[in-house]
């Protein structure tokens, strides 16, 4: 049988990314209604009214290519963050920026250093470049920075740290993180993935952007997908030394941030109060949901994000996911006895807790 052109070596090791099930698919498959999706760390409040209006106004120009330089968004971010426009990276979600960093800096045989039980795209970045992934175990559900430091070798090229970590939601203290960054050799590029930065308590929010001014081998990535509720538009950004930004400019696709995404992101920045309401909701529910899950016998990691990571008392994560799904709640199953639960509205979380109570009792 003709199998077609063979894949490039190593591609078979990359598993396609599996997103959370859409609500419509679950309702159709199970014949139910009013399902809630708590699987993809989305913002339950939706975008700001200013964003909706900006998208309406911008829709008439989608027959034109977007501004390839993202001038308006770059200027707005520069003012908000206090960085130079030339120090900004802009991408089709921060996910694209991770891939672009790999394309710009990794060579076959280089090492990519990160932790186990972290964002799956880091491994994909390494495999795409024929680099070696070195993943050290977590400690108490969090990055073990001492173990990471010991794992650095002359071949280490990229170091990925998700802070807060996905899927566990844990964060490292700013003093420990700064000490780690300061001890990394200049030949290694440290990438701090801060997709959930806005959800962290102030005690965990390190001023990492100021660190970039002092270290040319540091990149800080953030996103509009979470706290700003623009997941469907895909806008990510980063702050780095100008030389890193220039490298990314050489590998990124033209017009990688579309016209509506740019308009929506600029409008989102102009309404910080809406973002703060979403963050406040997530923090209140994070505390309440964590306590309720613990009362059900689940071990809950100390989250600093808009989701919680729980160890079910019996069975495994996939069995728990399947049973909760039949009750109209979509969670994210994780390997082993774990599930990741996005924090929704109070009503959505109440439905999830009711389902979890019923399921945990019979697992």
N, C-alpha and C positions, 0 to 999 in steps of 0.2 A: 504494500500500500504506500502511496506517495505521501510522505510526511511533511513535504515542503522544505523550505530552507531551514537549516538547523539554527537554534538559538546560539547566541554567544556564550562561551563557557562561564559558568557561575550564575547565569540568570535563573536557573531552576531552583536556586537556594533562596530566591526572593519570593515570599508569599504575597499575593495581592492583598492590599489593605481591605479589611472588612468593616465597612461603616455600620453603625447601629441601624436596626430595621426601621423603615419608615412607618409612621402611624397608619397610613392608608393600607399598606401591605398586611400589617398585623390584623387590622379590622376585617379585611377581605378574607384572609386565611382562616381566621377563627370565628367569623360571623358575629363579631361583637361591635360595639360602638363606644365612643368616649374613652378610648385608650389614651394613656399618657406616655410620652416618650421621655425617659430619664436616662438615656444611654450615651448621648454625644456631647455633654457638657455645654449645652446651648443656654442662652439667656432667656428665661421664660417670659420676661416683660416685653421682649421685642424691641425694635429700634425706636429711637426718639422720633416724635412727630416732625421735628426739623429734618430728620433724615428722610422720612416719607415724602415730605414736600420737596426736598432737594432732588430726590429720585424722579418725582413727577415732572419737575422742570427739566431735568437732564435727559429724560427719555426721548425727547424730540430730536436729539443729536446723535443717536446711536448708529446712524448711517455713516458717521465720521469716525476715523481712527481716534483713539484717546490721545491725550497729551503724553507722549512717550517719556518725557522728563518728569512728569507728575509735579509740575511747577507749583500749583496751588496747594496740593497736599504737602509737598515738601516744605513750603513756606510755613504752613500752619503747624506742622510738627516741629519745625525749627524753633518757632516762637514758643510753643508749649513746652518743649523739652529743654530749651536753652542750649541747643547744639547747632553747629554749622550745617547748612544744607548739604554740603559735600561730605558730611559724616553720616548721612542717612542712607540706609538700604531699604528699598521698597519692593514688595513681591506679591505674588498671587497667593496670599496667605503666608504666614511665617514658615509654613511647611516648604514652600518653594525656596525660600532663602536658605534653609538647611541643605537642600539638594545643591543649590548654587555654590554654597561654601565648599561642599565636597568636590564639585567640578573644578573649582578654582584652585584648591589647595592640595587635594589628595593625589598621590601617585601610587601605582601598583606596589604593594609591599609595605606601604605606610601602615601605621596603627591608629585606629580610632578608639579612644578610651571613653568609657561611660560606665553606667551601672546596669545590673540586671533589673528586671521589672521597671522599665522606664519607657519612654516614648519609642514606639517601634520604628519610626522613620530613621533614627540614628543608625540602626543596623542596616537599613536599606541604603543609606548614604555610603556606608563603608563597602557594601557588596557591589554597588554600582561602579565603584572606583577600583575594584579588585584590591581593596585594602583589608587589613585584618582587624576584626572587631575584638576588643578586649573589654569585657564586662565584669566588674567586681560586684560581689553581693551587696545588697542593701543592709543597713544596720538599723533595727527598729523601724523598718519601713522607709527609711530615709537614706539619702546618699551618704556613704561613708567616705568622707574627704581624706582621712588618713590613709585608707586603703587605696583610694585613687592616686594619691601622691606617690605611694610606694610602687604603684603599677606603671608609672611613667618610665619610659625607656628612650634610648636615642632614636627609636623609630616612631615614637609617638608624634603625631602631626596635628590631630584635632581632638579636643576634649569637649564632650557634650555634657552639660549639667542642666537638667530641667528643675527649675526652682520657682514655684512648687513643682514637685514631681508628678508626672502623669504615668501611671494610674493611682499612686498611693495618696497624693495630695499633700505630702509632707514638704516642709521647707527647712533649710539650714539657717542657722543664726548668722547675721551679717558679719560678725567678727570672725567666725570660722571660715566663712566664704572668702572674705578679704585676705585672710592669712593664706588660704590655699592659692588664690589667684596670684598673690605676690611671690609665691615660691615656685610657680610653674616656669620652666625655662622659656626664654624668648622665642625659641624655635617652634613652640607648640601654640596653636591658636585655641584659646579657650572660648567656647560659645555658651553663654548663659541664656537659656531658653526660658523667658519670663512670660509665657503666654497667659498665666493667671496672676500676674503681678498685682493688679488692682484689688484682688480678693484677699491679699495677705494683711494680717494685722500689722499696725505700724512698727511693732518691735521686730518684725521679720523683713520689712521693706528696706533693703540696703540701697544706698545711693550709688547704684552700679554705674549709672551714666557718667558720674564724675570720675569713676575709675578709668573709663575709656580714655579720658584725656591724658592719663599718665602711662597707659600701657597700649602699645600698638598691636599687641597680640590678644586683645580682648574684644569680643563681639557680644552685644546685648540685643536679644530679639524679643519683640512683643507683637501683639496682634489686636485687630479690631473685632475679631470673631467672638470673643467671650464677653467681657464687661460691656463693650459697646454694641453687642448684639448684631453684628454684621456678618455672621458666619456664611450666609448665602451669597455674599458679595466677594468674599475672599480678599482681604487686605491685611498684609503683615508688614512690619517694619523693623528695622534694626538700627543700632548706633554703633559705629566702629571708626577706627582710624581711617583717614582719607585714603590711604593706600589699599585698605581692605575694600572700601567702597569702589575704588577704581577697578579692582580685580573682579568684583561682582558685575560691574558694568560691562565687562568684556565677555561674560558668559551668559548673562540673562537674555531672554528673548525680547525683541522689540515689543512695546505696548503690552507688557506683562500685567499691568494693573489696568483693568478696563475702565471705561468712561463713567459708568454708573458707580463703580466701586470708589473711584476718586471723589466723586460728588458726595456720596454717602459718608465717606470717612471725614471729609472736611466738615460736613454738617454735624456729625457725631461729636467732633472735637469742640464745636461751638455750643454744645449742650451738656456740659459736665454734670449738671444736676441730675439728668436722667441716668447717666452712668452710675452716679453715686447711689441713687435709689435702688438700682439693680444689685449693687454690691452690698448695700445694707440689708436687703432681703436675703441674699445668699448667706451672709454672716449670721443672721438670726436663725435661719433654718438649719444652717450647719451645726450650730450648737444644739438645737432642739432635736434634729434627726439623729445626730450622733448619740445623744443620750437615750433616745427611744430605741435605737438599734441595740445599744448595749443592754438595755433592759430585756431585750428579746434573746440575749445570750450571744450576740455577735461581738467579735473583737473589732473595734473601729480604729483605724489609724488616725492620728491627730492631723486633721486636714487644715490647710491654709488656702484652699481653692474653692471652686463652686461645685464640688462633688465630694463624696466620701467613699472610702475604700473599706469594705467590711469582710471579715472572715465569718462565714456562716458556721454555726455550732456543729452541724452534722451535714454529711453529703458534700457535694462539690458545687462550684459556682455555676456550672452549666445546668445541673439539675435544678438548682434554685431559680435560675433564669427561666428555664422552660416552664416551671410551675407558676411563677409570677406572671409570665407572659400570658398564660391562659386566663389570668384574672385581669387582663387589660393593662398591665404595666410593663414597659420595656426598659430593662436594665442592661448593663454591659457585663457579660460573664467574663471572668478572668481565669487563667490557668490555676488549677488547685481549688481550694475551698473559698474562693474569693469572688465578690461582685463589686463593680464600681457603680455608684448611684449618683446621677446628676441631681443637684438641688433645684427643684422646680418651685412653683407657687406653693403656698401653704396647703391648698386643696389638693394639688397633685401629690405633694409629699404625704399628706394624710392617706390618700388612696394607696400609695406605695407601702406605707407602714402597715396598713390593714392587710394588704396582700402578703407582706413579709411575715406578719404574725401568723397568718393561716398556713403559710408554706413551711416556716421553720418548725412548726409543731409536728409536721408529718414527714420531714426529711429523714 
